[in-house]
């Protein structure tokens, strides 16, 4: 009974820490561009928990470079320098003492060892040791003039001119006001959603241009906010022009569904080409109205995509643009939708393996498009729900965030990749 009570207290203590950490990470997520529609966490991570929690190579720079930069930055202030040196000695000795005590307890097999608390304490001490170790590394040639260190995860190094750095730093005798960033602080420009119901192309363009507003340009490129606005409304305009095209395309594919695999694939490829042409024509119309060139738009896109935050913002915007304007059918409840997703993807993966596996080697980019089309058409043929209606239910119920669906999809994808590797080992390499 005593053992059960002890374990219960340890679980309670651990639960509180995890809950607190979750609250903190959720706040950070609100202020960082992350996928708006992500798969559920992979449960298999817990089978190799410690390796998964270890720092990646590049992330180690946050523990190495930051303390080095801070130490150089405060060298001119004698009081801060003294505090820095005393803190290093104190933390080093304290870390050593605690580790010795923990080691002694474990060596004795003591009964009062709280395994969870000891494990968490050891991890905290390991992080502290990483900082202490970084501050204890020296490079030949460094001294009063410069400091150098390697960048983990790359073949690059950083050299800091101490004199120039000191010129750029001012140490003042008053604190600044710091606050935790909020979602409002990083909130970008609000983009109005233009309803596509019963609207003409001319009316849409007029409303889109008003929503985009005056374009801001710099050195032959659009600024970030202007580019994102143009990206959204060009996509929405293409969606308006493609609305009937998508419905017709599914009807054409379904004529060959489970009858002629080659004709089905040809129909899908023609549909993709038609959608690309429709997007290009939509872009030309919008660009002409906005007085910008396709080259300016593409040059801006190539530049901004190098910024991971902008890339993630565009990714989320692309997902929101994929959401159908129609409402989810009432009969497609969450449980029913999950059932159909699993069944349709089982069918799609099996059909792909039997009829289209060579397509993976010829055109790997076609694989997800083809499997998705087969799954949607299976739902249409067997249950009467068109692609737009079924997609609406996927978004409404956030199906791919469901752990059961995510695990099911990962399993099917692994089976497919293993079969592809058996047929073409070089493709996997």
Residue pairs with C-beta under 8 A, 6 or more apart in sequence:
10 114
10 115
10 116
10 117
13 116
13 117
14 116
17 120
27 180
30 182
30 183
31 181
31 182
31 183
31 185
31 186
32 186
33 308
33 309
33 312
33 313
33 316
34 312
35 312
35 315
35 316
35 319
36 316
36 319
36 320
37 316
37 319
37 398
37 400
37 401
38 401
39 400
39 401
39 406
39 409
40 400
40 401
40 402
40 403
40 405
40 406
40 407
41 403
42 406
42 407
42 410
43 403
43 407
45 52
55 63
56 153
57 152
57 153
58 151
58 152
58 153
58 154
59 152
60 130
60 152
60 153
61 151
61 152
61 153
63 127
63 130
63 131
63 134
64 130
64 134
64 149
64 152
65 149
65 151
65 158
67 131
67 134
67 135
68 134
68 135
68 147
68 149
69 160
71 84
71 135
72 147
72 160
72 162
72 165
73 165
73 169
74 80
74 81
74 84
74 171
75 81
75 162
75 166
76 166
76 169
76 171
77 171
80 171
88 132
88 135
91 128
91 132
92 132
95 125
95 128
95 129
95 132
98 121
98 125
99 122
99 125
102 118
102 121
102 122
105 112
105 113
105 118
106 113
106 118
134 149
137 149
139 147
139 148
139 149
141 148
142 148
144 162
145 161
145 162
145 163
146 159
146 160
146 161
146 162
147 159
147 160
147 162
148 157
148 158
148 159
148 160
149 157
149 158
150 156
150 157
150 158
151 157
151 158
188 225
188 228
188 313
189 225
189 228
189 229
191 211
191 228
191 229
191 232
192 211
194 204
194 207
194 208
194 211
194 233
194 236
195 325
196 204
196 236
196 239
196 240
196 243
196 325
197 325
199 207
199 240
201 237
201 240
201 241
201 285
204 236
204 237
204 240
205 237
205 285
205 286
205 289
208 233
208 236
208 237
208 286
209 289
209 290
211 229
211 233
212 226
212 229
212 230
212 233
212 290
213 229
215 222
215 226
215 230
215 290
215 292
216 222
216 223
216 225
216 226
217 223
217 226
217 296
220 296
220 299
221 227
221 296
221 299
221 300
221 303
222 230
222 292
222 296
222 297
222 300
224 304
224 310
227 297
227 300
227 301
227 304
228 310
228 313
228 314
228 317
230 286
230 290
230 292
230 297
231 301
231 314
231 317
232 317
232 321
233 286
234 279
234 282
234 283
234 286
234 287
235 279
235 317
235 318
235 321
236 321
237 282
237 285
237 286
238 275
238 278
238 279
238 282
238 283
239 321
241 278
241 281
241 282
242 275
242 278
242 279
245 271
245 274
245 275
245 278
246 275
246 387
246 388
247 386
247 387
247 388
249 267
249 271
249 274
249 275
250 376
250 377
250 380
250 386
250 387
252 267
252 271
253 264
253 267
253 268
253 271
253 373
253 377
254 377
254 380
254 381
255 267
256 263
256 264
256 267
257 264
257 377
257 378
257 381
258 351
258 381
261 351
261 355
261 356
265 356
265 359
265 370
268 369
268 370
268 373
269 366
272 369
283 294
283 297
284 294
287 293
287 294
287 297
304 310
304 311
304 314
305 311
305 314
322 391
323 391
323 392
323 395
324 388
324 389
324 391
324 392
324 395
326 388
326 389
326 392
327 392
327 396
328 389
328 392
328 393
328 395
328 396
328 397
329 385
329 389
329 392
329 393
332 340
332 385
332 389
332 390
332 393
334 397
334 399
337 390
337 393
337 394
337 397
337 399
338 397
338 399
338 402
338 404
338 405
340 379
340 383
340 385
340 390
341 375
341 394
341 399
341 405
342 404
342 405
342 408
343 378
344 374
344 375
344 376
344 378
344 379
345 371
345 375
345 408
345 409
345 412
346 412
347 374
347 375
347 378
348 371
348 372
348 374
348 375
348 378
349 371
349 412
349 415
349 416
351 374
352 359
352 367
352 370
352 371
352 374
352 416
353 416
353 419
356 370
357 419
357 420
357 423
359 366
359 367
359 370
360 367
360 416
360 420
360 424
360 427
361 420
361 423
361 424
361 427
364 427
376 387
376 390
376 391
377 387
379 385
379 390
380 386
380 387
380 390
385 393
393 399
394 400
399 405
400 406
400 409
417 428
420 427
420 428
421 427
421 428
